[in-house]
Amino acid sequence: MRRPRGRRRRDPKVERLARVQLFSTCSKRDLSRIAALAEEIEVPAGRVLMRQGDPGREAFVIADGRAKATIRGKGSAKLGPGECFGEMALLHSAPRSATVTAESDMRLLVLGSREFSELIESVPVVGRRVLSALAERVREAERAQPQH
């Protein structure tokens, strides 16, 4: 009688990453690489995750939960699972452009500046997705501007 082959245990972090839009086209190998670079943290509702004007030291990907982003205390944008924020300050050395606060308990994947740079270089598809997401944010900001 033959024994069934043992399946490799699934890494829950890799499984969560596979559901994140930013990483949806990544191979399992790429997802494993990202999982090795990212720290997973849990934060309570009400926690300020980053403040406008502060230097950026990390980027965040929402695995679970909801947050809101405000600029100069006005006009909040809602952020949910699969969305990334904080990467702008890592791509361009400038202060944070918004304050982001957890609206619910959250599970986040955090990439420090060194890990974020390594990720962009080692998994090119992620770099393209980040640039695409930033371009969309610029388009949304332009649409929100009043026409003169």
Summary of the structure (lengths in Angstrom):
residues: 148
radius of gyration: 17.1
end to end distance: 78.9
largest distance: 78.9
contacts: 415
relative contact order: 0.20
helix: 38%
strand: 28%
